[in-house]
Amino acid sequence: MSKNWISFPKVEGNASRQAHADLPEGTYERELGREGFFGPATHMYHKHMPTAWTSFSGPLKPRAYDTTKFSGFGPSPWSAKPLLGNAHVKMRVWHASGPMQELARNSDGDELLFVHSGTGDLFCDFGHMAFRDGDYIVLPRGTMWRIEPKGDCSLLLIEAVNNAYRLPDRGMLGEHAQFDPAVLDTPKIDDRFLKQQGDAEWKVAVKRRGQISTIVYPFNPLDAQGWKGTVVPVKLNWRDIRPIVSHRYHLPPSVHTTFLADRFVVCTFVPRPIESDPGALKVPFFHNNDDYDEVIFYHAGNFFSRDNIKPGMVTFHPAGFTHGPHPKAFAAGAKSERKETDEVAVMIDARDALDPAVEAEAVEDRSYVDSWRGAK
């Protein structure tokens, strides 16, 4: 039986009766949340904007990276540029301009590819799949694969180290909420797949414990004639995601969870109506998110809570400071200037502290920390 007993939060001073709505006049709301919006929370109501700092010093600070400035990519995903990571998740950016000449195999964990731009074909143990911009492709640990892009292709790679990707529990929303599992595509043993088989020599670059080993075959090991089972790559495009929305309440990012592993989640922000209730917040609320580091990769559109952020950029908000909408975005939200969002973005919330890669320093926008400064 349910043990979700009725309970009431403590209330002190001038506070709203409903989180993210009907704020006391002249106040700014800040959420002190646990477990990345999944746990208990307290809402503070401040006289000043919680991000109105005048300076920031030390290693802890918000960061932004422009991945479009990376260069010098190789033909293999193992030449991708590292961005952020820890013992449980690693994020890399890869630009491919031609077909892979050898197969890749990640024996350290599941690989999640997000296609930022470009189209092409993916071949793997299980068959052939075409891909396009906006596709997620989940590759189970140990899958041999290669891609043949049609022109330039840019991808975000998110590795679940020593772990596997799963779908979130949709609870009372039902299993068909956000997207019906029927929209998930799997590889096919079609004519394209069968024609690429043959007796020419092929190499497989295997990553294990962060090191690359090469296995040589006198034939193409992608020679399956059939398969059955439940371990299989899947493809999901953001256009097939139907976001959960509320016209009276700004929902937390956790409601947009698309995939999850043991120590991090992957969320997808897609175009949606903006809250229409007069008293509801129209932009993300200020929050601490003290248990998780937050990363957002901007894929398309105008991110409605940020200023001067363009597609291909990444923001990194480590736990330890309050963050939220930029001043211009907050003011626009208060005036209800927009009725819907047009953004598409991938968010990774990590339970353990993330470390920026040395390579990421070359594409960092060091002025990002000052983009909130002077807010009143």
TAMO-V559822 format. One record per backbone hydrogen bond with DSSP energy under -1.0 kcal/mol. NH is the residue of the N-H (numbers start at 1). CO is the residue of the C=O. Records with the same first field share a line. If there is no record, write none. Layout:
NH->CO  CO
This chain:
5->3
21->18
22->279
27->24
28->46
30->44
31->286
32->42
34->40
38->35
39->34
42->32
44->30
46->28
52->49
53->51
63->316
65->314
66->363
67->312
69->66
70->67
79->76
80->77
81->93
83->91
85->355
86->89
90->159
91->84
92->157
93->81
94->155
96->153
100->147
103->203
104->145
105->205
107->207
110->163
111->139
112->158
113->137
114->156
115->135
116->154
117->154
120->131
121->148
122->129
123->146
124->127
125->144
127->124
128->188
129->122
131->120
134->115
135->132
136->236
137->113
138->234
139->111
142->106
143->140
145->104
146->123
148->121
150->119
151->149
153->96
154->117
155->94
156->114
157->92
158->112
159->90
160->110
161->88  159
162->108
163->160
166->260
173->170
174->171
177->174
179->177
183->180
184->181
185->235
188->128
190->188
194->190
195->191
196->192
197->194
202->217
204->215
205->103
206->213
207->105
208->211
211->208
213->206
215->204
217->202
220->198
223->221
234->138
235->185
236->136
238->134
240->237
241->238
242->178
255->252
256->253
257->254
258->266
259->266
260->166
261->264
265->349
266->259
267->347
268->256
269->345
274->339
277->247
280->277
281->20
287->323
288->31
292->289
293->350
294->317
295->348
296->315
297->346
298->313
299->344
300->344
306->303
312->298
313->310
314->65
315->296
316->63
317->294
323->287
326->305
330->326
331->327
332->328
333->329
334->330
335->331
336->333
337->332
341->272
344->300
345->269
346->297
347->267
348->295
349->265
350->293
351->263
355->85
357->83
361->358
363->360
364->361
365->64
368->365
370->367
371->368
375->372
